[in-house]
Amino acid sequence: MGRRRTRLAVRYDAVVLGLGAMGSAVAAHAAGRGMRVLGIERFGPAHARGSSHGRTRIIRQAYFESPAYVPLLRRAYELWDALAARTATTLRAQTGGIFVGRPETPVVAGTIASALRWQLAHRIYDARELRAHFPAVTPRDDEIGVYEAVAGALFPEAGVRAHLDAAAEDGAELRFGVQATGWDAGDAGVRVALADGTHLDAERIAICAGPWFARTAPDLGIPLRIERNVQFWFAPNDRDAVSPERLPIWCCERAGARMFYGFPDFGDGAKVAHHGSGVDADPDAFDRSVRDDEIAVARTALASFVPVAAGPFLRAAPCMYSNTPDEHFVIGAHPRAARAVLAGGFSGHGYKFAPVVGEIVAALLADADPGFPLGLFAPARFT
């Protein structure tokens, strides 16, 4: 890469590459441990170029993806609330959540399995009961819904800013508009090469590069697939009917179609999106345009479950999923570079975990106990 071998005067305990959802949380928790932290972000703070934008993300505890995530989620709730209190910022809204489909669908069966495994409070409603409790929704007669009162929405841009504020307050140096072009890790430490030809030296490095994660650690060989996913907002025909006080967050899964999910109207319209699209993307040449047929598909999905929400189209925001083959995260030490800690591959369901991932990665950077078993997320499982 034509690197110059000039060593900089400042040596950091940890450099964090990427300051989105996970990187901002890593920087905050590492700085909170008293580490000398430098965070590098190629774009601006709380930007809309990656995965953690779009006003809202779902948070829940009865996790249909796997019961193994529940302890992490319990800790994430604690950390989100602590961060909100520290920064005097609203970071989540507890609307409750309903997870709807035929009893055998993963979103229903998996939610029930996690709730039973961890004795999480929940209620199961048949279609008639769903309509009675939540008049805006129109489940099919053969569908049931699992209700979880602690589910709700997170506000991702606010969460990233809050973590950045906490990191800076605890002494982290945060640089924006700075791109790393490579890094080397050896017995003596880590050297990071920047696009302007300079270098940074640190004891350790955290790779939190979102859709650029696999490119930032290319020798690892993680088969990461970047997927284009679009979020849509519509003006409801009756705003009161889909207010956060009357409509919980929701997920609906039906045979032959991708799961779709949505939010009540927090003041900027009712939001809907499908969980994945099957459309591959290049993060450096990302298509941010939205076609009329995509809007029509989103409106049809919304009208099939919350018809009163499917009014005029307001706006859309494409984002990127960074999918691993098993859709579980990548968290842990680099298998061939012990001074590098990896946090990526969050596969479209990672944002809610940001503070606990930050806490775990900061512990690994400090050679401390991460507090949770990480075998499910081992980077070496793909190699």
C-alpha positions, 0 to 999 in steps of 0.5 A: 500500500506504499505505507510510510514507516513513520511512527506517530508520537501518540499511541492509543490503547485502542483504535476503533474503525467505524463509528456507527451503531457498534463502533460508537458503543465500543468507543464509549465503553472502552473510554469508560474503562479508562482506555485511550481510545481513537475512533475513526469514521469515514463519514460523519456522525450518525450518518445515513450511509450504512445500516443504522439510520431510518428513525426506528429499529425494533427492540424485543426480548423473546427473540425468535432468532435464537433463545441464546440472544436473550441474556444479551438483550436483557443487558442491552435494555439495561445499557440503553436505559443507562445511556438515555439517563446519562445523556438525557436523551430518549432512546427507546419507546416501549410500545409492546410488540406483536409477532404474527403468523401461523403457529408454525412460522419461525417468527411465532414459534421462535418467539414462543420458544425464547419466551418459554426458555427464559420465562419471559412475560408474554401472551398468545392471542388468536386472530379474533383476540388480536383484532379486539386488542389491536383494532388497526390490525387485520390478521388472517383467521388461521394466524395467531400473535405473541404479545410482548409488553417490553418490546418497542422501538429504538431511535438509532440516530439518537443512540449513535449520537448518545454513544459518541457523546459518552465516548467523547465525555470520557476522553475518546478522540473521535475523527470523522471524514477519515478513511483507513486503508489497511492495518497490521497487527503484530507482537508490538501492537497495531499500525493503521494506515490512513488514506492521507498516507499517515499512520496510527499506532495502538495496542489493539484495534476494533473492526466495526466497519458495518457493510465494509467489515469484510473488506476491512478484514479481508484475510479472514475470509468471512463470506459476508453478503451485503443486501439492499433493504428499503424502509418505507413511510406512509401517511396513515388514513387515521393517525390516532389508530396507529399512534404508539399508544394504540398500535405496538411494533409488529412483525408478520410472517406468511407462507411464500413471502418474506417477513415484514414488520412495522412501527406506529406513527411516531410523528413522521408516518407509519413505517414498514419494511421487509426483513431482507430483499435478496438484492445484493449490494456494493457498499461503495456503489449503493443504489439509493433510488427507490422505484415505484414498484418497490413502493407498491410492494411495501404498500400492499404488505402494509395494507394486508396487515394494518390497512389504515396505515397504508395511505399516501407514500411519504418517503423511503430510506435504503439501508444495508444488511451485512449477512453472514451465512448463518445470520448470527453475528461475528464477535471476537478476536481475529483468529490470526491477529489476537490484537484485533477484535471483530464486530460485524455481520449483524445480518439485519437484526443487530442494532438493538444489541449495540450497547452490549456489543460495545461492552463486550468488545471493550472488555476484549480490548482490555483483556477482560472477561466479556461476561457472556459466552461468545461461541455462537459468534466466533469469527473462526466458524467460517474458516 
